[in-house]
Amino acid sequence: MKLSFSTTGGSSSEGTSAMSKGCGTLFFGVFFAMGMLFVVLILGEAASEAEPWLWPEVPCTIVASAVEEGDDEESPYSAIVRYRYEFEGREHEGSRVSRGVGGTASYDSARNTALRYLAGAAATCRVDPNHPKLSVLERRVPWIAFLVFFPMIFVAIGGGGLWFSWRSRAASDDGEVRSISQRARGRGGHRLGIVLGLIFVVVGGVVFAFLFAAPAFRTVTATGWQATPCEVVRSTVRSWATDDGTSYRPDVLYEYSAGGETWRSNRVTFFSALSTGSDRSRSIRNRYPGGASTTCWVDPDDPSRSVLDRKIEAFHLLGLLPLLFVIVGAAVASWSQKQLRAQPVPAAPAPETVEPADVPVHLKPQLSPVGKVLGTLFFALFWNGIVSIFVWQAWKTWQAGDPDWFLTIFMVPFVLVGFAAIGAVGYMALALANPRPRITLASGRICLGDPLRIDWRFTGQSRRLSHLRIFLEGREEATYRRGTDTHTDREIFATLDLIDTANDWEIPRGSAEIAVPADTMHSFTAPSNKIVWEIKVAGEIARWPDVSQNFPIQILALRIEAL
């Protein structure tokens, strides 16, 4: 008896498919629904904040302005501004500075707002024409709208998962039904990878700038501020309940005199956005107890700006964690873009019987020397820009006679990497002065078994080359997963020399021809493996960076006549 099994039908496969679809819908549907809910809430709040931009302007008079401290532990300080205005013949009194803005944790922010509207001054307010009692003094950009990038991660994951779950089943050449994970490696999956990667880059970059880059820049800027005696008015630890438990923040209100006036501030450090925890908050409170005299640092150009602590501590390095999102997102987007460009081709393409006219083709290098320099330079500037902040802080501790050994030792490997990056930039910059090869194929259509003829010539000082080798290389690349890691194995299966010479007369320009083996593999690209052919140019220069450039080419399948 002969038994046969169908791979395209049957109750078992249909039941499995229905179960997979149902589980995928439930799982990804939760992601999509939650993400869309937060998107709607954020955009609704942004629309509410943007509404005053449509309201008419009305002159008003400031009645009173002051900073008040409320019971809200998270945002205790508020700028209370009362003003009078007349609208459609009736007098009204308002107290809103802007739409959607309440208290703040920064005394400086509330104080600066109050100082903009002194009692008795004339101002302009915006009045809701439908509700004349509702008015604001300022129309602000609804920056909250940018928070929509956070829930968009969930929307992208959920939407992409639902699409893969419900799209028509893709079948392989032998009729095998592919899974969601298999289909995700197609064009749709790569597009989704690009979107997710870019979202991660944007979110990580914004959070990094907020938590570390901006505070670090302000800290470095404050090194030129003036030391000023100040007195701590009040020192406490604020706490409030959150979804994750209880959050803590030190609140040290201090007073100082500068520019002929008396100022108050509660800025302890520029890294106030980092959650400090209860122990660290109490430590800061104990360092600056109420009634104590200490030293603050005041901006000589703006006496209202001050800070108590200008140091960058090891704790502040937590602000670097969002860079992981940037790195991962950039890697995912780059890999997905690369895979999207490399589309699968048929394993056995049907060659044309009619030969096209031979047209010479000028090959483009895989990566130009300028591109290498710019890429390495960007990394060196980015890396050393961050490292230099901590090096400066460590150097200040040595100058003060109290070296921070932990920070110094911790920064050693980072400094070495920075020097290596600078050296790489210099090395590649020297290579810009090298003679550059120009490779021309005699025909843009080359099949297995065909002759491959090239012409080469160098621009620049080719006499500096002591040895030249140009060869054709065939390479197989296979990508696979091992657990959660992705690996790519590369194996060279063909190396054919076109020219290998040290003759000064042959190096500057010339021609060469070889036969592409008929018993090998043509260029091929699939989701998990590919065949790559390249013409490689290697030129040796004494006591200088060598010439090294790769020129990708396409090798087609055997012609019909050869079969």
N, C-alpha and C positions, 0 to 999 in steps of 0.2 A: 504494500500500500504506500502510495506517495503522499506525503504530507506537504502542504504549502501554507505559508504565512503571509498575510497581506500587511504591508507597511503603510497603507493609505486609508484603510477603513477598519470596520469592526467595532463592536460595542465597547470593547475594553479601551481602545484608543480614544473613542469618542467620550467615554466616561472620564478618562484621565484628562482629556483636553478641557471638558466642562469644569472639572474640579480645579484644574490649574487656572482657568479663566476666572472662576469665582473667587479663589484665594487671592489672585493678583488684583482683582477689582476691589476686594475688601481692604487689602493692605495698602495699595497705592491710593485708593479712594480717601482713606483717612488722611494721608499726607496732603492730597490735593485740597480736601475740604478745609482742613485746619489752615493751610497756607492761604487759601482764598479768603477765609474769614478774617485773618489778620490784615490781608491786603485791603479788604473793604473798610475795616476799621481805621487803618492808617490813612487811606485816601480820603475817608470821610472827615477825619480830624484835620487833614491838610486843606480840604475844601472849606471847612469852617474857618480856619485861620486866614485863608486867602479872600474870604468874603468882603472884608472892609475895603479891598481895592476897588470895589464897585460902588462904594458909598460916596456921597457928595461931601465936599470940604466945607466946614463952617468955622468962623473965628470964635475963639473962646478965651477966657481969662482964668489963670491959675489962682485958686483960692488958698490952697495949702499943699505942702509937699514935705514928706518925712519918711524915714525908714522905721518900720515897725517889726518887732519880733513876735511871731505867733507860736501856737502850740504844735505845729507840724514839725516833728523831729527831722524829717528828711529835707524839707525846704522851709526853714524857719523865718527867713528874712523876706520882707516885701516892701516895695516902694509904693507908698500910699499917696496918690496925687488926686486932689479934688479940684474940679474946674467947672465953670458955668458957661453955657452957650445958649443961643437963641435959634430955634428952628420953627419955621412956619408960624411966626408970631408968638410963640410960647417959649418961656425960659425953662431950661432944664439944668440939672447938675449931674455930672458924671464922675466916675472914679476909676475907670479902666484905662490902663496905659496902652495895652494891646490885646488882641483877641487870643485866647488860649494860653496866656502867660500868667501864672500865679506867683507863688513864692519861689525862692531860690536858696541854695545852700551857700552862695557866695554873698557876703556882706558887701563886697566891692561892687558887684553887679547892681544890687538894690540901691546902694548909695549913689552910684553914677546915674542911674535912672532918675532918682529924686533930684539930683543937682541939675539935670537938664530942664526941669520945670520948677523954677523958683516962684514963691508966692508973689502975686501981683504982676507977673509977666504975661504978655500976650502970646497966644499959641494958636494952632489950628487943629481942630478935631474932625473926625469923620463920623457921620451920623447915619444910622440905619433909617432909610426913608419910610420903611414900613413900621418901625418901632422907634420913634424919635427919642425915647428914653435910653436907648442903647447906643453907646458911642465909644470911640477909642481915640487915643492921641497919636498912635503910631500904627502904620501898616507894615507888617513884617513879612519877609519871605517865608513861606511855609516849609522850613527845612525838614520838618518831620516827614515829608513825603519821601525823602531819601531812605528812610528806614524800611521802605517797601522792599528793598533788596534782600533783607533778612528772610521774610516769609516767601519771597520768590524762589528761594532754594527749595522749599517744600513743594511749592507749586510746580516747579520744573521736574522734580523727582516724581511727584504724584502723577502729573500729566503725562510724562514720558512713560511711566510704568503702565498707566491705563491704555495708552496708545499701543504699546507693545502687546498688552494682554488681549486687546480686542481686534487688532488688525488681522487680516486674513492670514491663515497659516501659510508660512513659506515652506516650500519643499525643496529639497536638494535635487540633484540630477537623477538620483536613483529613487526618488519618491519619498525619502525619509522626511518626516515632519520635524522641523527644527524647533527648539525650545526658545523661550523668551530671551534667555541669555545669549543664545546663538544669533537670534535675529538682531539683538542689540548691537552686535558688532558690525552691522550694515551701515548704510548711509544715515538712516534715521538715528541710530545709536551714536554715531560720530557727531552728528549735529547737536544732539542732546549733550554730549560730552563737552563740546565747545561752549554751549550756553552755560552749563553748570560750572565749567572752569572759569569763565569770565565773571560769573556771579561771585564765585569764591575769591577771585582776585580783587574785585571791587569792594566786597564786604571786608575782606582782610586788610586791604589797603586803607580804607576809611578808619577802621578800628585801630590799626597800627598808628596812623597819623594822630588820632585822638588820644590814645593812651600813652604813646611814647614819643613819636617824632616831634609833635608840637611842644609838649612839656620839656623835652630835652633841649630843643632850640631856645625856648625861653630861659631855661636854666643857664645855658651857656651865655646868653645875652646879659643875664643878670650879674655876671662876673664883674661887669663894669659899674655896677650900682654902688651907691655910697652907704657906708655903715652909719646907722642912726640909732641913738638910744630910744627905747620904747618901753612901755609898761603894759603888762598883761591885765586887761580889765576883767576877763572871765575866761575860765578854761574848763571845759566839760567834754564828755563823750556822748554823742548823739546816737540813738539806736531806734530802729523801726522795723516792723515786721515785713517780710517779703515772702514770695512763694517758696523760696529755698531756705527759709528760716529767719534769722535776725541779722540785719546789716548794722555796721558800726562805722562811725566817722568822728575824728576829733574836731572840736570846734574851739579854737583859741582866738578870742577877740582881743586885739591889742591896740594901743593908742600911741601916736608919735607926732612930733612937730616937724614940718618941712615946708619950705617955701612961704614962711610967714603964717601958716595955718596949721590947725590940728586935725589929724586924720585918724580914721579907724579902719581896720582891716582884719580879716580872719584867714588870710592866705598863709598857710604854713609852708607848703611846697607847691610847685607847679604840677606835681604828679597826684593831685587830689582825686582824679577820676579813678585811680586804682583802689579797689576795696582793701581796707587796711586790717580788718578783723578787730576783735575786742582787745587782744593783748597789745597789739601795736598801737591802737587808739589810746589805750590807757598809758602806754609808755610815752607817747607824745604829750598827753595831758600832764603827766608827772614831770616831763622835761620843762614845760612852761606852765607852772602853777599860777593861779590867780593872784594878782598883786605883786608878782615878781618883776624885777627890772631885767631886761635883756637887750639884745641888739637885733635890729631888723635891717634889711637892705632895701633902699629906696631908689627909685629911678630918678636921676637928676633932671631929666627932661619932663617927667610927669610925676610930681610928688605924691599923687594919689595911688600910685602903683608901688607895692612893697611885697616882700616875702621874708619869712623867718629863716628858712633853711634852703640854701642853694646847692646842696650836695646831691649827687646821683648815687644812690645806694644799690646794693645787690638786689634788694627787693623790687626796685624799679625795672629790673630786667624782665619781669613778668610781662611788661608791655611789648616785648619782642615776640610773644607767642602768636599774635595774629599773623606774623610773617609766614608761619606754617601754612595758613590758608592761602596766602599769596603764592607761595612756592608750589603747593599741591595744585591749586587752581591753574596756574600757568603751565605746569607740566601736563595736566589733563587736557587743557585746551590745545596745547601744542601737539601732543600726541594724537588727539582726535582730528585736528586739522591735517596732520600728515597722513593719517589713515584715510581721511576723506578724499584727499588728492590722489592717493594711490588706489584707484578703483580696480576691482577684479576684472581680468580679461579671460576669455574662453581658454580652456586648457588646450584646445586644438583648433585654433582659428583657421578659417578657410582662406588660404592664400589666393590672391587674384592671379588669373592666367594672363592678363594683359599687363605688361610691364610699363610702369610710368617712366617718363623721361628722367634721366639722371640729373639731379640738381645738387650742386655742392651745398653743404650745410656747415655754417660756422657754429661750433659747439660753445656752450656757455659753461663756465666752471660751476661746480656745486656750491662753493662759497668763495667769494672774492676776498683778497687780502684785506681790503678796506672793511668788509663785513666782519672779518675776524677781529680786527683791531677795535672796531666800534663795540662789538659784543663784549669783548674782554674789558674794554675801558668802562663800559656801563657797570659791569660787575665790580671792577676795582673801585670806582667812585662810590657806588652804593655801599659796598662792604666797608671801605675805609672811612666813609662819612659817618657811619654808625659807630665803628670802633674808636674813632678819634675822640668822640664825646667821653667815652670811659677812660681813654688814655689821658685826656686832659684832667679828668677828676683824680685819677691816680697820681699824676704829676703834681697836682696841687697839694695832695697829702704829703708828698715827699718834700716839697718846698716849705710846708708848714712845720717840718720836723717830726711829723706823726704819720709815718707811711702806713697806708692801708695794704697790708701784705696779701690779704685775700683777693682784693680787686686786682692787685698787680700780677699775682701768679695766675689768676683766672684769665687775664687778658693776654697772656703770653702766646698761646696757640692762635688766637684771633689776629694778633699783630703779625705773626709769621705768615699766616694765610694772606694777609693784606700785602706784605712785602712780596710774596710770591706772585700775587695778582699784578702788582706794579711791574715786576720783572717780566711777566708774560706780555704785558702791554708794550714795554720797551722792545722786547724781542720781536714781536709781531710788527711793531712800527718800523724796525730796521728792515724787515722783509718787504716793506712797501717800496724800497729802492731797488728791489730785485728786478731783473728782466722778466717780462711776463710772456708766457707762451700763448700763441694763437693757433688753435687746432681747427682744421677744415676737413670734413669728410667729403670724399669725391662723390658720394651718393647718399641721399638721406634715407634710402630704403635698403637695408642690409638684412639678408636672411641667413639662416644656418647653411653652411657650405659655400657661401658667397665670399669673394675676395673683399677685404676691407682695406681701402686705400686712404691714407691721410696725408695732408700737407701741414707742415708746422713751420712757424717762424717766431722769433722772439723780438719783442719791442724793448728797447733799453740797451744796456751794455751787456750783450750776450757773451762778450769775450771774458767776462768774469767767471763764467761757468767752466769748471775743469772737467766735468763729466755729465753726460746726459743719458737718461734712460726713459723711453716711452714704451709702455706696454699696455696690452688689453687684459683686463681682469674680469673673470666671471665669479660671482659670489652668491651663495644661497643663504638666506636669512629666514630662520624659523622662530616664531614667537609662540610661547606656551606658558601656561600657568602651573606653578608649583605651590599648592596651598593658596595663600593670598598674594603671593609675589608673581610678577610677570617677568619672564626671562626671554632673552633673544640670543640664539646661537647663530654664529656666522662661520661659514666654511667656504674657503676658496677652492673651486673645482677646476679653474682654468687660468693660466698665466702665460700669455703669448707676447714675446718681445717684438716690438716694431723697430726700435733702434736702441742700441746700447753702445755708446761710443765716447771716447775721450779726444777725438780728433777736432781740433779747433776749427777746421773748415766745414765739418759736418754739423756742428752744434747749432749755429745761428738759424739755419733754415734747411729744409729738405723734404723728401717724400719717402714713404715706406708703404709696403703692402704685405698683408698676411691673409691666409685663408681661415675663416671662422670654422671650427670643426663642425661637421654635420651631425656627429653622434653626441652632441651635448644638448643643453636646454636653452630655449629662447627666453627672452625677457618675460617675466610673469609676475603679477601682483595679486595676491589674495589676502583675505583678512588675517590669516595666521602665518603665511609664508610668502616669499617672493624670490625671484631670480633677478639679480642686478648685474648689469654690464657697465664697466667704466674704462675709459682711457685715462691712464695715470701718467703724469709727468713728474719726474724726479730729477732735479738738477743740483749738483754739488758746487758750493762756493766755499773756498778756503777762508777760515776764520770769519764766517758770516752765516746768518740763517740761510738754509738751503731753500731751493724752489720746490714746492710740493703743491700740486693742484690736481683735482680730479674732475673729469668731464663725463657725466653720465650719457649713455647712448642706449638706443633700443635695438635689440636683435630679434628679428621676426622668425617665425617658424619656417620649416622647409618649404621650398616652392613645390608646386604640384608636379613639375617636370622631374624633380629629384625624387619624388615618391614613386 
